[in-house]
Amino acid sequence: MLKKEGQAYRNEWLYDHINLEMEVDEYTQRFINSLRRIKDIPTSVKIYIWYGSNAEEQTMLRFLINLLKEYNNDIILIDTNINGHLSTGKLSLSDMQTLFSTQHNNEPVNSKEQLRLQQEWHKLSESKAVLRVWQDGVLIDSPEDIYDHLLIEAIRTLQNEQETSDFIQVTDVVFHVFFNADTFINTLFLEYRIRYLIYTGILTVKGVPKSMRHYRVKLR
């Protein structure tokens, strides 16, 4: 169902590059536990998959459809792209209640659509690209540095707002980009790119970059 070498490659990349709030072993175990819970879903119930207009959730949609390909359950999709919200995680409880009330009777995903999503998952799973983006309704591999200019511009903007140009808290930089970008960008990925900009000499650092709240940066 899942290739162990692919999981190992992904876990190693996360361990080497991403400041997770938990240990990689704990993250991996949570993932395994989630797969077990999916496997234990009774055949008598409908399965609802919520997804938004961003690469993370569109990737997960395809992953889940492929994971459930042997199941006979009705699979109902709930599109959460309403009122400019690009991420399901940004929805309020009332928004989610409204969405469920209006979409829970959607037609189940038919076999043709399931097959299309499965094939797209297989293509995605063969890629070793670090980043993918959701663009014009398609998931595409993207260069890692695609958002670096947003980070640099955010730091410049925040420095200009200071009376004297000084170091900027990394959390402020990350969330400035997160809330102002016209697409959904994972905050942990943004923090990874800030560390890259430090290592390549574009930014200077104060503090220890063990998490985004522990250090500050400014442009050289």
HELIX and SHEET records of a PDB file:
HELIX    1   1 LYS A    4  HIS A   17  1                                  14    
HELIX    2   2 VAL A   24  LYS A   39  1                                  16    
HELIX    3   3 ALA A   55  LEU A   67  1                                  13    
HELIX    4   4 THR A   88  LYS A   90  5                                   3    
HELIX    5   5 LEU A   93  GLN A  103  1                                  11    
HELIX    6   6 SER A  111  SER A  125  1                                  15    
HELIX    7   7 GLU A  144  TYR A  147  5                                   4    
HELIX    8   8 ASP A  148  ASN A  160  1                                  13    
HELIX    9   9 VAL A  170  ASN A  180  1                                  11    
HELIX   10  10 THR A  187  TYR A  199  1                                  13    
SHEET    1   A 2 ILE A  47  TYR A  51  0                                        
SHEET    2   A 2 ILE A  75  ASP A  79  1                                        
SHEET    1   B 2 LEU A 131  GLN A 135  0                                        
SHEET    2   B 2 VAL A 138  SER A 142 -1                                        
SHEET    1   C 3 ILE A 168  GLN A 169  0                                        
SHEET    2   C 3 TYR A 215  LEU A 219 -1                                        
SHEET    3   C 3 LEU A 203  GLY A 207 -1                                        
END                                                                             
